[in-house]
Amino acid sequence: MKFLKSGYPLAVYVVSVLSLVLIYETTVQGTYSRNIFMYGGAPTIPAPDETYNPDMTTLKVEEKFMYEIALPKEQLEKGEITPDDLELIPVEDKDKIIFHQIECHYYRPVTERHTRTTDTMICNRTRQGTEYWLTDKTRFVEWEDWSDWVTLPRKGVAKKD
């Protein structure tokens, strides 16, 4: 009676765990040989014929962004332009800005050009957008996606084939 109260649940648990281990070993582990790598049964991986080791050099890249911004004439005439006035702040959350005629007192299309120049080529891409001036003196731009890069060779540089 004492065995049934204290040891019986433990004995059932141990037997259950051992039977699960035995079932796992015979079904899952028995599907492949454990000694496949010991006896050469694994596939061989061929060594590369030569090591990729190119001669490296550097190339100077000049990156430039060009766009036009709209400013109030009196601010330009007084010379009160700050670096913050030159920024085009992209719209991140359109739901926070309500684009109505009452709130937007000026808007215009804007084009941004991105240029990368090296000794051998010039790469350009552009994107279109709309710049909005709101009545609370904030300015935003809503951009479309960038175009694909257009690459042009520099004149006088022979291209290697």
C-alpha positions as CSV (number, residue, x, y, z in Angstrom):
1,M,0.0,0.0,0.0
2,K,2.9,2.4,0.8
3,F,4.4,1.6,-2.6
4,L,1.2,2.6,-4.4
5,K,1.0,5.9,-2.6
6,S,4.6,7.2,-3.0
7,G,6.4,5.2,-5.7
8,Y,3.8,4.3,-8.2
9,P,3.4,7.7,-10.0
10,L,7.2,8.0,-10.2
11,A,7.6,4.5,-11.6
12,V,4.9,5.2,-14.3
13,Y,6.7,8.4,-15.2
14,V,10.1,6.7,-15.6
15,V,8.6,3.9,-17.7
16,S,6.8,6.5,-19.9
17,V,9.9,8.5,-20.5
18,L,12.0,5.4,-21.3
19,S,9.4,4.1,-23.7
20,L,9.3,7.5,-25.5
21,V,13.1,7.5,-25.8
22,L,13.1,4.0,-27.2
23,I,10.4,4.9,-29.7
24,Y,12.4,8.0,-30.8
25,E,15.6,6.0,-31.2
26,T,14.0,3.3,-33.3
27,T,12.0,5.5,-35.6
28,V,13.8,8.8,-36.1
29,Q,17.3,7.9,-35.4
30,G,17.1,4.6,-37.3
31,T,16.4,6.4,-40.6
32,Y,20.1,7.2,-41.2
33,S,23.4,5.8,-40.1
34,R,25.0,7.7,-37.3
35,N,28.5,6.6,-38.5
36,I,28.1,8.1,-42.0
37,F,31.0,10.5,-41.5
38,M,33.2,7.9,-39.8
39,Y,33.2,5.5,-42.7
40,G,33.5,8.0,-45.6
41,G,29.9,7.9,-46.7
42,A,29.5,11.6,-46.7
43,P,29.9,13.4,-50.0
44,T,33.2,15.1,-50.7
45,I,33.3,18.8,-51.2
46,P,35.8,19.8,-54.0
47,A,38.3,22.4,-53.1
48,P,38.3,25.5,-55.3
49,D,40.9,25.5,-58.0
50,E,42.1,29.0,-57.3
51,T,41.4,31.5,-54.6
52,Y,39.6,34.7,-55.6
53,N,42.1,37.4,-54.7
54,P,41.8,40.5,-57.0
55,D,44.1,43.5,-56.8
56,M,42.2,46.2,-55.1
57,T,42.3,50.0,-55.7
58,T,40.2,53.0,-54.7
59,L,37.9,55.2,-56.7
60,K,36.9,58.7,-55.6
61,V,33.1,59.3,-55.9
62,E,31.6,62.7,-55.7
63,E,27.9,62.7,-54.8
64,K,25.6,65.7,-55.4
65,F,21.9,66.4,-54.8
66,M,20.3,69.3,-56.8
67,Y,16.8,70.7,-56.3
68,E,15.0,74.1,-56.3
69,I,13.1,75.3,-53.2
70,A,10.5,78.1,-52.8
71,L,11.2,80.9,-50.4
72,P,9.3,84.1,-49.5
73,K,10.8,87.0,-51.5
74,E,11.3,89.3,-48.4
75,Q,13.2,86.5,-46.7
76,L,15.6,86.2,-49.7
77,E,16.0,90.0,-50.0
78,K,16.8,90.5,-46.3
79,G,19.3,87.6,-46.4
80,E,17.6,85.8,-43.6
81,I,18.1,82.3,-45.1
82,T,19.2,79.5,-42.8
83,P,20.3,76.0,-43.6
84,D,16.9,74.8,-42.3
85,D,15.3,76.8,-45.1
86,L,17.2,74.7,-47.6
87,E,15.8,71.4,-46.4
88,L,13.0,69.6,-48.2
89,I,11.2,67.7,-45.4
90,P,9.5,64.6,-46.8
91,V,6.0,63.7,-45.7
92,E,6.1,60.7,-43.4
93,D,2.6,60.5,-42.1
94,K,0.0,61.9,-44.6
95,D,-2.8,61.5,-42.1
96,K,-1.4,64.1,-39.8
97,I,-1.5,66.8,-42.5
98,I,-4.9,67.8,-44.0
99,F,-4.3,69.0,-47.5
100,H,-7.1,71.5,-48.1
101,Q,-6.9,74.8,-49.9
102,I,-7.4,76.6,-46.6
103,E,-4.4,75.0,-44.9
104,C,-2.1,74.8,-48.0
105,H,-1.3,78.3,-49.3
106,Y,1.3,77.3,-51.9
107,Y,2.3,74.2,-53.7
108,R,4.5,73.4,-56.7
109,P,6.1,70.4,-58.5
110,V,9.8,69.9,-57.6
111,T,12.4,67.6,-59.2
112,E,15.5,66.3,-57.3
113,R,18.5,65.1,-59.2
114,H,21.0,62.7,-57.6
115,T,24.4,62.5,-59.3
116,R,27.4,60.3,-58.6
117,T,30.6,61.2,-60.5
118,T,33.9,59.3,-60.8
119,D,36.9,59.5,-63.1
120,T,35.3,57.0,-65.4
121,M,31.6,57.6,-65.4
122,I,28.6,59.8,-64.3
123,C,25.5,58.2,-62.8
124,N,22.2,60.1,-62.5
125,R,18.8,59.5,-61.2
126,T,15.8,61.8,-60.5
127,R,12.6,61.8,-58.6
128,Q,9.5,64.0,-58.8
129,G,7.6,65.5,-55.9
130,T,5.2,68.2,-54.8
131,E,6.3,70.8,-52.3
132,Y,3.5,72.1,-50.0
133,W,3.6,75.3,-47.9
134,L,1.0,75.1,-45.1
135,T,-0.5,78.1,-43.2
136,D,1.4,77.2,-40.0
137,K,4.7,78.1,-41.9
138,T,5.7,74.5,-42.3
139,R,6.9,73.1,-45.6
140,F,6.7,69.5,-46.8
141,V,7.4,67.6,-49.9
142,E,5.7,64.4,-51.1
143,W,8.2,62.4,-53.2
144,E,7.6,59.7,-55.8
145,D,10.1,56.8,-56.1
146,W,13.6,57.3,-57.6
147,S,14.1,56.6,-61.2
148,D,16.6,53.9,-62.3
149,W,20.3,54.9,-62.5
150,V,21.4,56.2,-65.8
151,T,25.2,55.7,-66.3
152,L,27.2,57.6,-68.9
153,P,30.9,57.1,-69.5
154,R,33.2,60.1,-69.1
155,K,34.7,61.4,-72.3
156,G,38.3,60.6,-73.0
157,V,38.3,57.5,-70.8
158,A,38.8,54.2,-72.6
159,K,36.4,51.5,-71.4
160,K,37.9,48.1,-70.8
161,D,36.0,45.1,-72.3
